Amino acid sequence: MSLAAALGLAAACGRTEPAGSAPTRSASAGGSNAPAERAVHTPHYSLEVLSVEDCRTGGVDAPADGSRRLGLELVLTPTSDVQVPANPYYARLLDEHQQIHEATLGGCGAPLTPALPRRGQAARGFVVFDVPRGSRSFTLLYMPEMVGAPKEEASIALGQP
C-alpha cells in the first residue's frame, strides 16, 4: 500500500488538520518488493524499528478478545535543531485491511516515554498496539507535531512480523 493511499485512508477516517496548519511532508521505507528496511530519514528526524514482538499480557492489561498486543521497539533521533517529540501517541499502525490502530499502554517492556530529545540524542522504547489476531501485515505511521516545521509523516512497511 502506498503512503498516499494510507494518508487518504487517514483522511477518510475523519482525521483532519486544523485550518492554517503547516503542509505535510512524508518519508517512507520498505515496500512490497523491497527488503525489510525498518528505518526512515526525514529532514528533521530518523526513525528506526528495532524489533516487533507479540507482547505477553494478562489480567487488566490483556487486549480485548480476538486481539493481540503487538509491541514495536523504536529509536527516534532528531537530526536538526527542530524539536521532535518522542511520543507513542504520534504513532499509528496500519494493517493489510486498511484499518488504523492507535497506540495503547503497557505489556512489552520500557515504553517510548514522551520526551524532547535534542539533535543527535536518541529516544528509545516500545510503542504498543492492540491488533486483530488475524492481521498479519503492518505499516508504522509516525507524525509528530513540530514547532516551526511542516508536519513530516514517516512510514515504515513492516510486512509480516
C-alpha positions in Angstrom: 0.0 0.0 0.0 1.4 3.4 -0.9 1.8 6.2 1.6 -0.6 8.3 -0.4 -3.2 5.6 0.0 -2.5 5.4 3.7 -2.9 9.2 4.1 -6.1 9.1 2.0 -7.4 6.4 4.4 -6.5 8.5 7.4 -8.4 11.4 6.0 -11.4 9.2 5.2 -11.3 8.0 8.8 -12.1 11.5 10.0 -8.5 12.8 10.7 -8.3 16.4 9.7 -5.7 19.0 10.0 -6.5 22.4 11.7 -7.1 25.3 9.4 -3.9 27.1 8.7 -1.7 24.2 9.7 1.7 23.7 8.0 1.9 21.4 5.0 2.7 17.8 5.5 5.8 16.1 4.1 6.3 12.3 4.0 9.1 9.8 4.0 8.8 6.1 3.8 10.8 2.9 4.0 10.1 -0.6 2.8 7.7 -1.7 0.2 6.3 -4.8 -1.5 9.5 -5.5 -3.5 12.0 -4.1 -1.0 13.9 -6.0 1.7 12.7 -5.4 5.2 14.1 -1.9 5.6 13.0 -0.7 9.0 14.4 2.8 9.1 13.4 6.1 7.6 15.0 9.5 7.5 13.1 12.8 7.2 14.6 16.3 7.0 14.2 16.6 10.8 14.5 13.1 12.3 15.2 9.5 11.7 13.0 6.7 13.0 14.0 3.0 13.2 12.1 -0.1 14.2 14.5 -2.3 16.2 12.1 -5.2 16.9 8.5 -6.2 16.6 7.2 -8.5 19.3 4.0 -10.2 20.5 3.6 -8.9 24.0 2.7 -11.2 26.9 -0.1 -9.6 28.8 -2.8 -10.8 31.2 -5.3 -9.6 33.7 -6.3 -6.0 33.4 -3.7 -5.3 30.7 -5.0 -8.0 28.4 -6.2 -6.9 25.0 -9.9 -7.5 24.1 -11.0 -10.9 22.9 -9.9 -11.6 19.3 -7.0 -9.2 19.6 -3.3 -9.5 20.3 -0.9 -6.9 21.6 2.0 -6.0 19.3 5.0 -4.1 20.5 7.4 -2.1 18.3 10.7 -1.1 19.8 11.6 2.3 18.2 14.5 4.7 18.2 13.7 8.3 17.3 16.7 10.6 16.7 16.3 14.3 15.8 18.7 15.3 13.0 18.2 19.1 13.1 17.6 21.8 15.6 13.8 21.5 15.4 12.3 19.9 18.5 10.9 16.4 17.5 8.8 14.9 20.3 9.2 11.2 21.0 5.6 10.2 22.0 3.8 6.9 21.4 0.5 8.7 20.6 2.0 10.2 17.4 2.3 6.6 16.2 -0.4 4.6 14.3 -0.3 1.1 12.8 -2.0 0.4 9.5 -2.9 -3.2 8.8 -3.5 -5.0 5.5 -7.2 -4.4 5.8 -6.6 -0.6 5.8 -7.6 -0.3 9.5 -5.6 2.2 11.6 -4.8 1.1 15.1 -3.9 3.7 17.8 -1.2 3.1 20.4 -2.2 1.7 23.8 -0.4 1.3 27.1 1.7 -1.5 28.5 2.8 -5.0 28.2 6.1 -5.0 26.2 9.0 -3.5 28.1 10.2 0.0 28.6 7.8 2.4 26.8 8.8 5.2 24.5 8.2 7.9 27.0 7.2 11.4 25.9 10.4 13.4 25.6 12.1 16.1 23.5 15.5 14.7 22.6 18.0 17.1 21.2 19.8 16.8 17.8 21.7 13.6 17.9 20.2 12.2 21.1 18.1 9.1 20.7 14.8 8.3 22.4 14.2 4.5 22.6 11.3 2.4 23.8 8.2 0.4 22.9 5.0 1.6 21.3 2.2 -0.9 21.8 -0.9 -1.6 19.7 -3.9 -4.0 20.1 -4.5 -5.5 16.7 -6.9 -8.2 15.4 -5.3 -11.7 15.7 -5.9 -12.3 12.0 -4.0 -9.2 10.9 -0.5 -10.1 9.6 1.0 -7.2 7.6 1.6 -3.8 9.1 2.9 -0.3 8.3 4.0 2.0 11.0 3.0 5.7 10.6 4.6 8.4 12.8 3.7 12.1 12.5 4.9 14.3 15.4 3.9 17.9 16.0 6.9 20.1 15.5 7.2 23.8 16.2 8.4 25.8 13.3 8.5 23.0 10.7 6.0 21.3 8.5 4.5 18.0 9.6 6.5 15.0 8.4 4.9 11.6 8.4 7.3 8.7 8.5 6.0 5.4 7.1 7.8 2.1 7.6 6.4 -1.0 6.0 6.9 -3.9 8.5 5.4 -6.6 6.3 4.6 -9.7 8.3 6.4 -9.5 11.6 
